[in-house]
């Protein structure tokens, strides 16, 4: 063991080693105290690990306690019989149903194209220009500065940049209309589809730039300007036989919690099915099961008894808090739900395919049973978890709170360990200081003895020389 109090082997090595051998027995109490401190540190770390596993399980089970969209059981999938024509997504507020949709036309954005220009040719105008774009009853003013001598391609790029920077509902792009000849056109496209977003008018205010590039003109539904290359159009479709229109191809206001994406017209009736998403629910239950098993495994390992040779004893074997938790875990998930519900209703997780083995670990052993229960008895599945008096999720969450809350059992255990550690630290400090003083005293005494012996030896040598 190293020297205490800074005394080390820089002093006479033999004396230092002798002092350490004298102190070995006196250091035994300090060694025991330090071992106890290490054990307390390990236990405190173990309780922090336990708290983390308890909190992970609490987080995984929490959503199953509540009604409505936040419950992981409320996950739905929307399936279209012709996915190239229609796609759909369903949120937790959806309802199981079957519908028929026929798409007669998809919505399109209004597009205008200006005249063709040789990209390298000199542009015919320079200076400051202003024109307006009217769309949806709102008019935006576009100002463009063009330096003298610009090539047409650069001038079209400057106009496009000014339009895009103006914040209008129009996107401007310079497109190559004839790559071999180096010809380009300015394309303006409404950022939204449908007739409400058509570009109503482009008109010059100063300098005639819009007219020069071939963008000026007026449009209205059914009467589009000559430079229109794609007319604005609304989506036309029938939903369960009802004819509907939509300015966009994304439709969210027909079915609660369902978003439709109209992709292609002319494919005939499309069957749309909204059903509970058994795969997504299974994944959410898998998260809960994994967190539950991680806690079960941890508690079982830390509270196991010693083997026949007295080895393998768990860190918390005999600890009342952990032993109580181990007993509680055996029934938290597998015991029947004792709350409300009529005769024949689901009362055990095993009835929806979630079973426990001999050690208390859970597994989804029958995905088919889960899928069938979600299809035929969804409310009973929900009540199995969130019954307000004894639902599996409710009782697990309430039981975990006893351990994890600020003044809970884990906090008390941790504070007890911290208090014992503080007491140990004070004892270690006192004993360390006493051993340091003892070491210094012994070293000084032995150094004095060594000096005396060396003096006597010197005298003996002198007397021997005189006698010779």
Phi, psi and omega in degrees: 000140181294162181291156180255146173076019174090354178281129185217196188281005174288339172285172179311120189300317182296317178297318182297315180297322180295318179298317181297323179292323176297323185277349186306313181293322181290339180277348183304315177299322179295320179298320179293319178297318180294324176295321178295321178297318178298319179296318179296320178298317179297320180293318179299318177297321178298320178291325176294320177297317178298316179301318180298320180289323176296317180291325177297318178293319178299319178293322182289331185262346190301312184299332182289351181278341193252155175273157173094197192295334184283351180281127181299342176289340181270064177238130185236155176236141177248129183234127178255140181290338178232085186295342176283339180263326186213137169233157183208150174232149182234134178263184184292344180269005180287169177231142177301133181190169174230136184222164176235130182232132174240123182262116179268329178201143175264155180288145179230153177270148178285132179230138175239144177233133177280186180287169181272139179226143170288122189300330181267353181287151176295139177281147191277359183213158176211164180118203181254131183230151177222134171217166183240152173236122178253129182209129180059032180080359180250137182248131177246137178262131182246121178251133182227131174251123180240122179287155178293144176083008179292145170286156184300321179299319179292322180295316178298322177297321179293319178297315179300318180297319180295319178297313182294330181280347186282348179077018178284168178276034184229139177249128182253138181218140172267121182244147176272114182270338179211096185296320183297321182267357180068039183260142181226155176224156176263123182248126176247126182231134176299139180286343178242151176275170173093161182294330179297339183256013181295154179277106189287320183199141168237122186222142177285142173250318181215123170097346176069028183290317181299319179291323182297319182270358174085030181256341186294148179152170182235149178221154174211160178306125181085353181216089186259153181295161183295333181271009175288126177253344172213121182283143174294138181213145175271154174287138178239125182203163174246141179238112185050041176089350180268123180285130184225158173232156178209135178292341180236165179271352173261116187243121184238357190250020179258307180247128177303129176078005182239131175249124178260141175239108180279119188252323186204141179263161171088009181265005179081189183298137177244126177276127179245124181243128175251120182217161177298137183273091184299324181294318179292319177297319178300320179296319179294318176295327177298322177297316177298314182298317180298317180294320179296313181294324178299321178291315179301314181297317182297311183295319180297317180295317186281347180245010182289151178277170180287156178278189183298335179267006180080013181255164172082013179297136181290158181300325185245021177300128181091347178289125187298320182296312182289324179293323177294318178297321179299318179294319182293323183298334183298330185245351185304318184261336187260341180292150179293151177282125186263002183286199183295183183118144184278175178300140179085355179284159181297133180228349181230148175297331180300334181286346175247020173093005179256111186241161179245142177270187184297333181271357180095359179286140181266157173205149173273091187274347183216088179297327179297319179296321177296311181300318181293320178295320178295327181284312189264334186223052186299322181292324178292322177299316180297317180294329178303326180267322191245015173309127191294341180261326187209018177303148183306312181293322181296311184290326177295313181299316181294321180293320180295327180301326179300332182266323192260344183295167189304324179250026183280187186294322180293319179298321180293316178299317182295319179292323176299315178297319180296320179296316178296323180293319179298319178297317178299318181300319179294319179295318179297319181296316180295315182293322178298316180296318180296318179294327178295317178294319179297319179298317181296319180297313180299317182297316180296320180296317181290326177295320178296318178296318180297319179296321180295317180296317180297324179293318179295320179297322179294319179295318179299318180297321180294317181295322179297320180294320179294318180295328180290000000 
